[in-house]
Amino acid sequence: MSELRCTYRLQLGPELGFAQARALVPYLLELGVSHLYLSPSLQAREGSTHGYDVADPTRVSEQLGGEEEFRSLCCAGLGVLLDIVPNHMAASDENPFWRDPLWRAKFFDLDWRTGSHRRFFDVGELAGVRQEDAEVFEITHAKVIELVREGLVDGVRIDHPDGLANPAGYLRRLREAGVGHVWVEKILERGERLRDWPVEGTTGYEFANDATALFVDPRAEEPLTALYGEIAGVGDSWETLVGDCKLEQARTTFEPEVERLRAALVGAAEGLDLPEALAALRVYRTYVEPDTARVDAQDRAALAEAALPPRLASILSLEERGHDVFVTRFQQTTPPVMAKGVEDTAFYRYNRLLALNEVGSDPSRFSLPLDEFHAGNLERAARFPRHLLATTTHDTKRSGDVRARLVALTWVPEEWEALVRRLRGDLGGLESGNDEYLVYQTVVGAWPIEPERLDGYLEKALREGKRTSSWLAPDEEAERRVQRYAREVHAHPAVAAFVERLAPLDGQISLGMTLLKLTAPGVPDIYQGDELTYRALVDPDNRRPVDWQLRRRLLASAASEPDSKLHLIRRALDLRTRRPEAFAGSYEPIDAGPRVCAFLRGGEVLVAVPLRVDAHFEPPAGWRDVIRVGGFPVTLLERN
């Protein structure tokens, strides 16, 4: 692999194919990026806007430009990491493996009773693939392995490994096939550690959550919790809400999967509440391997914490044998229950501080102590030094800059409360106080935002929350009331004035998060367009076209824009290019006071980031500035 300094994520689609991506290479090289991190590029369904609905994994996408254009992109000057989708494929006649009944039976995880297949989450058009079958693996990975062996693709990102029958076995097989650099889209819950798999690390959700919570002022927890409770009404704790949402999903959306599990238990399911069991697990899944009888300490701890019925716990921990199919399927079912219950339901019902409602986050953790942030970095440095570091991805509910502005609310909680009370007084409220508080934070976090984007987000948020409206039974009139109210909030002059007041604060937080990403142990990942101020909400809002001409023009004049995120990225990546040994070296936390996050990299680079508006940092002698941004000490230094 060529030097891995920084990845840049491109969301390929109808307006950004391989040829258009190749035209961006000179700009990205000048920015300091070393690798393109491409969204799925194999043949997807006709009209696909994202590539995760793969129709033929043996071919490069014709819609994106075909294999010749893909190879040209890979040879254009940047390394390539490719997002691949092993867990599922499109269940349609466009897919040759689905179209043929014999291939379908071999390739897809079918229910022997009904033939209705294992789905990707709740999407019936996407069918689970049996990657545990050696021939299926070889056929579906032949093209990717070919591209890796030819040196065109440096590594791969594995989408949703938790859906596979045996993630560890799959990753070992990938390594044996010659794919040496692998990142997994693994969502780690609070306190959970990535297994010792043959991977470079995860795609960075946990870093994004830590880097956000680090800037949250813990002193604001009491007043903001009280304000939320007053407006939304006193509700359940986050833990209770999560359990209820997961159980709701297990008993409704995933009823077919529950029945399939019951059939696999072969008479031992009597008296067991399987939905309750699926909802009880606190992590996405366990990784028990029935074929090798492997049950590690993390698996045992997760099963014990779930407090399952003794018989079920015995089966899932392999103390009682003879139920291998059930164990495998149970482990494949808890991840979609978790994802739909938490990410796509609970996160839209619990609105205390929306900056904390992110993939893999625990919103009940209001802020992160500095020593815990350092501990996470030290572990990554020791175990996964090429772990990806993200602040915005195609899966985040809000871009890093939206989260930075919402985090800034915790720096001025009294002013935020005053704004909320004025808006309520001037505009009235909504029937649902929870929806109302969602509107206030969404408008302020994304301001200014076009009405159509705001409407689209609120429709999705209300339907995902499944209270005011839902996808199955949409209440369009209720949705319109919330959308109208949001437009009134957006137009209120007090909002514009408040956002202007926040600008230096959320700017400081955004630049601080960016510098931490660029210098902490791991590989920084920049999402397309995020080198400038980038305010985006959940997909599809974050897949809007990027103004590349603007970015090219600003990069050419970046020296005259010393306070910009673009300037910070360019200078930090230049330092990584000049001093690679420092960033491959040690990580040493520095005590610079309770309001400054500071550390040394390889003894040669010093980073200091303020965590509060009143932070102060005085650089020691013997160091020279690489960059010091604005009127606050977002500082990057190198030793003289």
PLY file of the C-alpha trace (Angstrom):
ply
format ascii 1.0
element vertex 640
property float x
property float y
property float z
element edge 639
property int vertex1
property int vertex2
end_header
0.00 0.00 0.00
1.18 3.51 -0.80
1.60 5.84 2.18
-1.77 6.15 3.89
-1.95 9.75 5.06
-5.59 10.81 4.67
-8.66 9.37 2.96
-11.31 11.40 1.14
-14.76 9.83 0.90
-16.60 10.24 -2.40
-20.27 9.33 -2.72
-20.44 8.14 -6.31
-23.73 8.35 -8.17
-25.49 9.69 -11.25
-23.72 13.07 -10.99
-20.34 11.78 -9.80
-19.03 8.81 -11.76
-15.49 7.51 -12.20
-14.55 10.11 -14.83
-15.79 13.01 -12.69
-13.94 11.58 -9.69
-10.74 11.38 -11.76
-11.08 15.08 -12.59
-10.97 15.82 -8.83
-7.64 14.05 -8.26
-5.39 17.11 -8.88
-7.42 19.14 -6.35
-7.29 16.37 -3.75
-3.55 15.89 -4.26
-3.03 19.60 -3.67
-5.16 19.39 -0.53
-2.82 16.67 0.77
-5.06 13.60 0.49
-3.36 10.25 -0.19
-6.36 7.97 -0.86
-9.79 8.09 -2.39
-12.33 6.23 -0.27
-15.01 5.25 -2.78
-18.59 4.31 -2.11
-19.67 0.91 -3.56
-18.56 0.70 -7.21
-19.74 -2.72 -8.36
-22.82 -3.19 -10.52
-25.88 -2.01 -8.60
-29.57 -1.94 -9.52
-30.61 0.34 -12.35
-31.16 3.82 -10.98
-29.26 3.23 -7.74
-28.19 6.45 -6.04
-25.80 4.88 -3.52
-24.50 1.51 -4.74
-25.42 -0.56 -1.68
-28.07 -2.46 -3.67
-25.53 -4.59 -5.56
-27.00 -6.56 -8.47
-23.82 -8.20 -9.79
-20.63 -8.18 -7.70
-18.61 -9.71 -10.55
-18.74 -6.46 -12.59
-17.71 -2.86 -12.09
-20.66 -0.45 -12.30
-21.62 0.47 -15.83
-23.72 3.39 -14.57
-20.64 4.93 -12.95
-18.55 4.54 -16.10
-17.52 0.91 -16.39
-14.32 -0.94 -15.60
-12.06 0.95 -17.99
-12.95 4.28 -16.36
-12.59 2.73 -12.91
-9.09 1.51 -13.76
-8.20 4.97 -15.09
-9.35 6.48 -11.80
-7.22 4.01 -9.83
-4.16 5.06 -11.88
-4.76 8.81 -11.63
-2.40 9.49 -8.72
-4.26 8.62 -5.54
-4.55 5.28 -3.78
-8.03 3.75 -3.63
-10.00 2.19 -0.78
-13.21 0.56 -1.95
-16.43 0.15 0.01
-17.81 -3.35 -0.61
-21.12 -4.95 0.39
-20.75 -8.67 1.22
-23.85 -9.06 3.40
-26.60 -8.54 0.82
-27.50 -8.15 -2.82
-30.53 -6.94 -4.74
-33.36 -9.47 -4.83
-34.31 -8.73 -8.43
-34.01 -10.18 -11.92
-31.15 -7.77 -12.61
-29.12 -10.05 -10.33
-28.03 -13.22 -12.19
-27.63 -15.11 -8.93
-31.15 -14.25 -7.85
-32.68 -14.85 -11.28
-31.52 -18.47 -11.47
-33.40 -20.69 -8.92
-30.41 -22.99 -8.34
-28.00 -20.11 -7.79
-30.58 -18.40 -5.58
-30.77 -21.41 -3.29
-26.98 -21.51 -2.97
-26.19 -17.80 -2.72
-28.97 -16.45 -0.55
-30.02 -17.12 3.01
-33.50 -18.49 2.29
-36.13 -19.68 4.72
-36.68 -23.37 3.90
-40.32 -23.11 5.06
-41.44 -20.15 2.93
-38.70 -19.30 0.45
-39.58 -15.02 1.93
-35.25 -14.43 2.52
-33.04 -12.91 5.28
-33.41 -9.19 4.65
-30.99 -6.32 5.05
-32.56 -4.71 8.10
-36.22 -4.29 7.01
-35.55 -3.85 3.29
-37.27 -6.70 1.45
-35.59 -5.84 -1.86
-32.16 -6.70 -0.41
-31.44 -10.37 0.33
-28.82 -11.72 2.74
-25.89 -13.54 1.10
-24.35 -16.78 2.42
-20.74 -15.66 2.58
-20.01 -18.62 4.85
-20.11 -20.78 1.70
-16.60 -20.87 0.20
-17.81 -20.89 -3.40
-20.17 -17.98 -2.80
-17.32 -16.03 -1.25
-15.00 -16.76 -4.16
-17.51 -15.76 -6.84
-18.75 -12.60 -5.13
-15.22 -11.41 -4.29
-13.39 -12.39 -7.48
-13.51 -8.92 -9.04
-12.44 -7.11 -5.88
-9.59 -9.56 -5.26
-8.48 -9.14 -8.88
-8.32 -5.36 -8.45
-6.38 -5.70 -5.19
-3.87 -8.16 -6.65
-3.25 -5.87 -9.61
-2.44 -3.04 -7.22
-5.36 -0.90 -8.35
-7.21 -1.05 -5.02
-5.18 -0.69 -1.81
-7.82 -1.85 0.65
-11.52 -2.34 1.31
-14.15 -1.14 3.71
-16.61 -3.87 4.71
-20.19 -2.71 4.97
-22.29 -4.21 7.78
-20.06 -7.15 8.79
-22.42 -7.86 11.70
-24.96 -9.28 9.25
-22.64 -12.13 8.28
-22.94 -15.60 9.77
-19.32 -15.51 10.98
-17.65 -12.09 10.65
-14.32 -13.30 12.04
-14.22 -16.25 9.64
-15.15 -13.99 6.73
-12.36 -11.54 7.58
-9.82 -14.36 7.90
-10.84 -15.65 4.48
-10.46 -12.16 3.03
-6.94 -11.89 4.45
-6.03 -15.34 3.08
-7.24 -14.20 -0.36
-4.64 -11.43 -0.31
-6.73 -8.46 0.81
-4.36 -7.17 3.45
-5.90 -3.81 4.33
-9.47 -4.00 5.62
-11.66 -1.62 7.61
-14.97 -2.71 9.09
-18.14 -0.69 9.50
-18.46 -1.93 13.05
-20.59 0.01 15.50
-19.11 -0.29 18.98
-21.34 0.44 21.92
-20.07 2.31 24.95
-17.40 0.20 26.66
-17.24 -2.35 23.83
-13.84 -3.08 22.27
-13.19 -4.10 18.67
-12.34 -7.79 18.48
-8.84 -8.94 17.51
-9.81 -9.38 13.88
-7.36 -9.18 10.94
-8.35 -5.58 10.18
-6.87 -2.09 10.28
-9.72 -0.84 12.45
-13.22 0.56 12.10
-14.51 3.40 9.95
-14.44 5.84 12.86
-17.89 6.27 14.44
-16.46 5.97 17.95
-13.87 8.70 17.30
-16.58 10.99 15.91
-18.67 10.48 19.04
-15.74 11.01 21.39
-14.59 14.13 19.53
-18.11 15.55 19.79
-18.71 14.77 23.47
-15.25 16.09 24.39
-16.41 19.64 23.61
-19.74 19.41 25.46
-19.64 21.50 28.63
-20.77 19.20 31.48
-22.01 22.19 33.45
-24.88 22.52 30.98
-26.30 19.06 31.61
-28.62 20.05 34.44
-30.18 23.16 32.84
-30.55 21.60 29.38
-32.06 18.42 30.82
-34.53 20.50 32.81
-35.45 22.58 29.74
-36.00 19.48 27.62
-38.08 17.87 30.33
-40.25 20.98 30.68
-40.97 21.23 26.94
-41.14 17.57 25.96
-42.55 16.27 29.21
-40.78 13.97 31.62
-40.10 10.80 29.71
-38.33 7.50 30.16
-34.61 7.27 30.66
-32.51 6.64 27.55
-31.90 3.05 28.63
-35.64 2.35 29.08
-36.46 4.06 25.78
-33.90 1.96 23.92
-35.27 -1.25 25.38
-38.83 -0.31 24.46
-37.91 0.72 20.89
-35.94 -2.45 20.27
-38.75 -4.61 21.64
-41.25 -2.74 19.48
-39.16 -3.47 16.39
-38.59 -7.11 17.31
-42.35 -7.65 17.73
-43.42 -5.86 14.55
-40.87 -5.20 11.82
-38.87 -8.33 12.52
-41.73 -10.73 13.22
-40.71 -12.91 10.20
-37.17 -13.19 11.57
-38.52 -14.10 15.01
-40.66 -16.88 13.55
-37.67 -18.20 11.64
-35.66 -18.24 14.86
-38.45 -20.09 16.62
-38.46 -22.75 13.89
-34.66 -23.10 14.13
-34.86 -23.82 17.85
-36.49 -27.16 17.06
-38.92 -27.49 19.92
-36.77 -25.77 22.52
-38.47 -22.39 22.10
-41.49 -23.20 24.27
-41.96 -20.51 26.90
-39.19 -18.28 25.48
-40.00 -14.67 24.60
-37.65 -14.34 21.64
-38.46 -10.67 20.90
-37.63 -9.86 24.51
-34.35 -11.74 24.15
-33.41 -9.98 20.91
-34.06 -6.61 22.54
-32.14 -7.43 25.71
-28.64 -7.50 24.24
-26.81 -4.22 24.96
-24.40 -4.56 22.02
-25.09 -5.16 18.33
-24.23 -8.83 18.55
-22.06 -11.56 20.00
-19.49 -13.47 17.92
-19.88 -17.00 19.20
-18.54 -19.49 16.62
-20.51 -22.75 16.84
-18.23 -24.59 14.40
-15.16 -24.00 16.59
-17.05 -23.76 19.93
-15.44 -20.35 20.45
-17.05 -18.10 23.08
-14.75 -15.34 24.28
-14.94 -13.21 27.41
-16.74 -10.31 25.71
-19.43 -12.68 24.44
-19.96 -14.14 27.90
-20.12 -10.67 29.46
-22.65 -9.45 26.87
-24.89 -12.48 27.40
-24.67 -12.15 31.17
-25.54 -8.44 31.04
-28.60 -9.21 28.91
-30.00 -11.34 31.77
-31.52 -13.87 29.37
-33.56 -16.86 30.52
-31.12 -19.56 31.73
-32.02 -22.04 28.97
-31.51 -19.46 26.23
-28.27 -18.19 27.77
-27.03 -21.76 27.89
-27.82 -22.28 24.20
-26.27 -19.00 23.06
-23.09 -19.60 25.05
-22.80 -23.13 23.57
-23.09 -24.79 26.96
-26.04 -26.66 25.46
-25.12 -27.90 21.99
-27.23 -28.96 19.06
-28.66 -25.54 18.20
-25.91 -24.14 15.96
-28.28 -22.80 13.28
-30.30 -20.95 15.89
-27.19 -19.44 17.50
-25.94 -18.20 14.13
-29.30 -16.73 13.13
-29.84 -15.11 16.53
-26.49 -13.33 16.18
-27.46 -12.15 12.68
-30.82 -10.83 13.93
-29.79 -8.72 16.92
-27.94 -6.15 14.72
-30.98 -5.10 12.65
-33.12 -5.02 15.79
-30.54 -2.73 17.38
-30.15 -0.56 14.27
-33.87 -0.08 13.64
-34.68 0.23 17.32
-31.95 2.70 18.24
-30.62 4.49 15.16
-33.94 4.65 13.32
-36.36 5.01 16.23
-34.93 5.98 19.63
-32.61 8.62 18.14
-35.72 10.34 16.75
-37.60 10.20 20.05
-34.91 11.40 22.48
-34.04 15.02 21.74
-32.21 16.33 24.81
-29.09 17.31 22.79
-29.20 16.19 19.16
-25.43 16.43 18.73
-25.19 13.24 20.80
-27.68 11.23 18.72
-25.15 9.60 16.42
-24.39 6.12 15.16
-22.76 4.20 18.01
-23.37 7.00 20.52
-24.98 6.82 23.93
-26.92 10.11 24.33
-27.18 9.51 28.07
-23.43 10.26 28.19
-23.66 14.04 28.12
-19.96 14.81 27.87
-16.59 13.06 27.76
-13.81 13.70 30.29
-10.46 14.53 28.75
-8.73 11.50 30.25
-11.25 9.18 28.57
-10.58 10.81 25.20
-6.85 10.24 25.67
-7.48 6.64 26.75
-9.38 5.93 23.53
-6.54 7.39 21.46
-3.94 5.38 23.34
-5.83 2.15 22.72
-6.19 2.89 19.01
-2.49 3.74 18.80
-1.59 0.40 20.38
-4.10 -1.88 18.67
-5.23 -0.27 15.39
-2.84 2.52 14.33
-4.55 2.76 10.91
-8.04 3.06 12.35
-10.09 5.62 10.37
-10.92 8.89 12.14
-14.15 10.54 11.04
-16.19 13.55 12.05
-18.70 13.30 9.18
-19.65 10.23 7.13
-22.40 9.23 4.72
-24.12 7.58 7.70
-23.95 10.34 10.32
-27.27 11.81 11.36
-25.73 15.30 11.22
-22.49 16.60 9.77
-19.69 17.58 12.11
-20.42 21.29 11.62
-24.08 20.85 12.58
-23.00 18.94 15.67
-20.43 21.63 16.49
-23.14 24.31 16.53
-25.40 22.17 18.70
-22.51 21.47 21.08
-22.02 25.26 21.31
-25.47 25.42 22.96
-23.85 23.85 26.02
-21.41 26.78 26.20
-24.30 29.29 26.44
-27.22 27.36 28.00
-28.88 30.46 29.48
-28.95 32.19 26.08
-30.32 29.05 24.43
-33.09 28.82 27.02
-33.94 32.48 26.46
-34.21 31.91 22.70
-36.45 28.86 23.15
-38.76 30.77 25.51
-38.98 33.71 23.13
-39.84 31.45 20.18
-42.52 29.71 22.22
-43.92 33.03 23.31
-43.97 34.56 19.84
-44.98 31.51 17.79
-46.78 29.29 20.25
-45.78 25.68 20.39
-46.61 22.32 18.88
-48.91 19.63 20.20
-45.86 17.45 20.72
-43.25 19.24 22.82
-40.73 16.64 21.72
-41.29 17.55 18.05
-41.08 21.21 19.00
-37.69 20.81 20.65
-36.50 18.80 17.64
-37.47 21.74 15.42
-35.60 24.32 17.50
-32.34 22.35 17.46
-32.63 21.34 13.82
-33.24 24.88 12.61
-30.43 26.37 14.69
-27.99 23.55 13.90
-28.51 23.63 10.12
-29.29 27.38 9.71
-29.53 28.70 7.06
-31.28 25.82 5.32
-33.51 25.78 2.26
-37.21 25.10 3.03
-37.29 21.95 0.88
-34.32 20.44 2.73
-35.88 21.28 6.09
-39.23 19.80 5.03
-37.57 16.62 3.77
-35.60 16.12 6.96
-38.59 16.66 9.22
-40.71 14.23 7.23
-38.04 11.57 7.68
-37.45 12.38 11.35
-41.14 12.24 12.24
-41.69 9.00 10.37
-38.61 7.37 11.88
-39.79 8.39 15.34
-43.09 6.57 14.67
-45.15 8.71 17.02
-46.42 11.78 15.18
-46.20 9.91 11.88
-44.62 6.77 10.42
-43.60 5.22 7.12
-46.34 2.61 7.37
-49.10 5.06 8.35
-47.96 8.59 7.46
-49.95 11.46 8.95
-49.24 14.07 6.30
-51.33 16.77 7.94
-49.40 16.42 11.20
-46.16 16.50 9.22
-47.20 19.71 7.47
-47.99 21.38 10.82
-44.50 20.63 12.06
-42.95 21.75 8.76
-44.89 25.04 8.81
-43.81 25.66 12.38
-40.19 24.97 11.47
-40.34 27.52 8.64
-41.71 30.11 11.06
-38.88 29.37 13.48
-36.33 29.64 10.67
-37.71 33.04 9.64
-37.76 34.48 13.16
-35.17 37.28 13.49
-34.09 36.06 16.91
-32.78 32.83 15.35
-30.51 34.62 12.91
-29.17 36.82 15.72
-28.56 33.80 17.95
-26.74 31.90 15.20
-24.52 34.93 14.63
-23.77 34.94 18.36
-22.80 31.26 18.17
-20.57 31.64 15.09
-17.22 32.11 16.89
-18.07 29.30 19.31
-19.18 26.65 16.82
-16.31 27.73 14.55
-13.86 27.05 17.37
-15.43 23.67 18.07
-15.49 22.68 14.39
-11.84 23.57 13.87
-10.90 21.81 17.10
-12.68 18.60 16.09
-11.02 18.80 12.67
-7.51 19.25 14.09
-7.99 16.33 16.48
-9.07 14.16 13.55
-6.01 15.20 11.55
-3.49 14.50 14.31
-4.80 11.77 16.64
-3.63 8.13 16.20
-5.21 6.74 13.06
-5.95 7.92 9.54
-8.08 11.06 9.08
-11.08 10.67 6.79
-12.67 13.68 5.10
-16.20 13.38 3.80
-16.83 14.97 0.42
-17.20 18.73 0.73
-16.38 18.82 4.44
-13.12 20.72 3.91
-15.29 23.85 3.97
-18.07 24.63 6.44
-20.53 21.84 5.70
-23.95 21.71 7.30
-25.84 18.58 6.31
-28.52 16.45 7.88
-29.12 12.71 7.53
-29.11 11.12 4.07
-30.19 11.94 1.45
-29.42 15.52 2.55
-25.72 14.66 2.92
-25.54 13.37 -0.67
-26.28 16.75 -2.24
-23.94 17.84 -5.06
-20.73 19.51 -3.92
-19.51 22.82 -5.37
-16.08 21.62 -6.48
-15.26 24.81 -8.38
-15.62 26.84 -5.19
-13.31 24.47 -3.33
-10.68 24.55 -6.06
-10.77 28.34 -6.10
-10.50 28.67 -2.33
-7.69 26.14 -2.10
-5.72 28.18 -4.62
-6.07 31.20 -2.31
-6.00 29.35 1.01
-2.99 31.33 2.21
-5.26 34.36 2.44
-7.86 32.47 4.49
-5.95 31.51 7.65
-9.06 30.90 9.75
-10.68 28.38 7.41
-11.12 24.68 7.87
-9.65 24.25 4.39
-6.46 26.03 5.42
-6.20 23.97 8.60
-6.56 20.71 6.68
-4.01 21.69 4.05
-1.37 22.71 6.59
-1.92 19.70 8.84
-1.72 17.26 5.92
1.42 19.00 4.72
2.93 18.36 8.14
1.89 14.70 7.98
3.67 14.50 4.62
6.86 16.10 5.96
6.95 14.25 9.27
5.37 10.83 8.71
7.53 9.28 11.43
5.98 11.57 14.05
2.44 10.46 13.20
3.52 6.83 13.07
5.12 7.29 16.47
3.97 7.65 20.04
0.93 9.47 21.44
1.67 11.29 24.68
-1.07 13.26 26.48
0.09 16.63 27.83
-1.39 18.31 30.88
-2.23 21.78 29.59
-5.08 22.43 32.01
-8.67 21.14 32.25
-9.91 23.16 29.28
-7.24 22.21 26.73
-6.74 18.89 24.93
-3.01 18.64 24.21
-0.71 15.83 23.14
2.62 15.02 21.50
2.98 12.84 18.41
6.30 11.03 18.11
7.92 13.65 20.31
8.08 16.02 17.33
4.56 17.43 16.88
2.55 19.25 19.55
-1.24 19.69 19.29
-3.32 21.96 21.53
-7.09 22.34 21.17
-9.29 24.51 23.43
-12.38 22.80 24.85
-14.04 25.92 26.25
-14.25 29.55 25.21
-12.05 30.67 28.11
-9.24 28.17 27.40
-5.68 29.44 27.32
-2.53 27.78 25.99
0.97 29.21 25.94
3.30 27.30 23.58
6.57 26.23 25.18
9.94 27.35 23.90
11.64 25.34 21.18
8.57 24.90 18.98
7.43 26.72 15.86
3.91 27.26 14.57
2.57 25.10 11.78
-0.78 26.75 12.23
-2.58 28.79 14.86
-6.14 29.56 13.87
-8.03 32.71 14.70
-8.19 34.40 18.06
-8.16 31.14 20.01
-5.41 28.57 20.46
-6.30 25.84 17.96
-2.61 25.18 17.62
-0.36 22.80 15.71
3.38 23.04 16.40
6.50 21.20 15.30
9.81 21.02 17.12
12.53 23.39 15.89
0 1
1 2
2 3
3 4
4 5
5 6
6 7
7 8
8 9
9 10
10 11
11 12
12 13
13 14
14 15
15 16
16 17
17 18
18 19
19 20
20 21
21 22
22 23
23 24
24 25
25 26
26 27
27 28
28 29
29 30
30 31
31 32
32 33
33 34
34 35
35 36
36 37
37 38
38 39
39 40
40 41
41 42
42 43
43 44
44 45
45 46
46 47
47 48
48 49
49 50
50 51
51 52
52 53
53 54
54 55
55 56
56 57
57 58
58 59
59 60
60 61
61 62
62 63
63 64
64 65
65 66
66 67
67 68
68 69
69 70
70 71
71 72
72 73
73 74
74 75
75 76
76 77
77 78
78 79
79 80
80 81
81 82
82 83
83 84
84 85
85 86
86 87
87 88
88 89
89 90
90 91
91 92
92 93
93 94
94 95
95 96
96 97
97 98
98 99
99 100
100 101
101 102
102 103
103 104
104 105
105 106
106 107
107 108
108 109
109 110
110 111
111 112
112 113
113 114
114 115
115 116
116 117
117 118
118 119
119 120
120 121
121 122
122 123
123 124
124 125
125 126
126 127
127 128
128 129
129 130
130 131
131 132
132 133
133 134
134 135
135 136
136 137
137 138
138 139
139 140
140 141
141 142
142 143
143 144
144 145
145 146
146 147
147 148
148 149
149 150
150 151
151 152
152 153
153 154
154 155
155 156
156 157
157 158
158 159
159 160
160 161
161 162
162 163
163 164
164 165
165 166
166 167
167 168
168 169
169 170
170 171
171 172
172 173
173 174
174 175
175 176
176 177
177 178
178 179
179 180
180 181
181 182
182 183
183 184
184 185
185 186
186 187
187 188
188 189
189 190
190 191
191 192
192 193
193 194
194 195
195 196
196 197
197 198
198 199
199 200
200 201
201 202
202 203
203 204
204 205
205 206
206 207
207 208
208 209
209 210
210 211
211 212
212 213
213 214
214 215
215 216
216 217
217 218
218 219
219 220
220 221
221 222
222 223
223 224
224 225
225 226
226 227
227 228
228 229
229 230
230 231
231 232
232 233
233 234
234 235
235 236
236 237
237 238
238 239
239 240
240 241
241 242
242 243
243 244
244 245
245 246
246 247
247 248
248 249
249 250
250 251
251 252
252 253
253 254
254 255
255 256
256 257
257 258
258 259
259 260
260 261
261 262
262 263
263 264
264 265
265 266
266 267
267 268
268 269
269 270
270 271
271 272
272 273
273 274
274 275
275 276
276 277
277 278
278 279
279 280
280 281
281 282
282 283
283 284
284 285
285 286
286 287
287 288
288 289
289 290
290 291
291 292
292 293
293 294
294 295
295 296
296 297
297 298
298 299
299 300
300 301
301 302
302 303
303 304
304 305
305 306
306 307
307 308
308 309
309 310
310 311
311 312
312 313
313 314
314 315
315 316
316 317
317 318
318 319
319 320
320 321
321 322
322 323
323 324
324 325
325 326
326 327
327 328
328 329
329 330
330 331
331 332
332 333
333 334
334 335
335 336
336 337
337 338
338 339
339 340
340 341
341 342
342 343
343 344
344 345
345 346
346 347
347 348
348 349
349 350
350 351
351 352
352 353
353 354
354 355
355 356
356 357
357 358
358 359
359 360
360 361
361 362
362 363
363 364
364 365
365 366
366 367
367 368
368 369
369 370
370 371
371 372
372 373
373 374
374 375
375 376
376 377
377 378
378 379
379 380
380 381
381 382
382 383
383 384
384 385
385 386
386 387
387 388
388 389
389 390
390 391
391 392
392 393
393 394
394 395
395 396
396 397
397 398
398 399
399 400
400 401
401 402
402 403
403 404
404 405
405 406
406 407
407 408
408 409
409 410
410 411
411 412
412 413
413 414
414 415
415 416
416 417
417 418
418 419
419 420
420 421
421 422
422 423
423 424
424 425
425 426
426 427
427 428
428 429
429 430
430 431
431 432
432 433
433 434
434 435
435 436
436 437
437 438
438 439
439 440
440 441
441 442
442 443
443 444
444 445
445 446
446 447
447 448
448 449
449 450
450 451
451 452
452 453
453 454
454 455
455 456
456 457
457 458
458 459
459 460
460 461
461 462
462 463
463 464
464 465
465 466
466 467
467 468
468 469
469 470
470 471
471 472
472 473
473 474
474 475
475 476
476 477
477 478
478 479
479 480
480 481
481 482
482 483
483 484
484 485
485 486
486 487
487 488
488 489
489 490
490 491
491 492
492 493
493 494
494 495
495 496
496 497
497 498
498 499
499 500
500 501
501 502
502 503
503 504
504 505
505 506
506 507
507 508
508 509
509 510
510 511
511 512
512 513
513 514
514 515
515 516
516 517
517 518
518 519
519 520
520 521
521 522
522 523
523 524
524 525
525 526
526 527
527 528
528 529
529 530
530 531
531 532
532 533
533 534
534 535
535 536
536 537
537 538
538 539
539 540
540 541
541 542
542 543
543 544
544 545
545 546
546 547
547 548
548 549
549 550
550 551
551 552
552 553
553 554
554 555
555 556
556 557
557 558
558 559
559 560
560 561
561 562
562 563
563 564
564 565
565 566
566 567
567 568
568 569
569 570
570 571
571 572
572 573
573 574
574 575
575 576
576 577
577 578
578 579
579 580
580 581
581 582
582 583
583 584
584 585
585 586
586 587
587 588
588 589
589 590
590 591
591 592
592 593
593 594
594 595
595 596
596 597
597 598
598 599
599 600
600 601
601 602
602 603
603 604
604 605
605 606
606 607
607 608
608 609
609 610
610 611
611 612
612 613
613 614
614 615
615 616
616 617
617 618
618 619
619 620
620 621
621 622
622 623
623 624
624 625
625 626
626 627
627 628
628 629
629 630
630 631
631 632
632 633
633 634
634 635
635 636
636 637
637 638
638 639
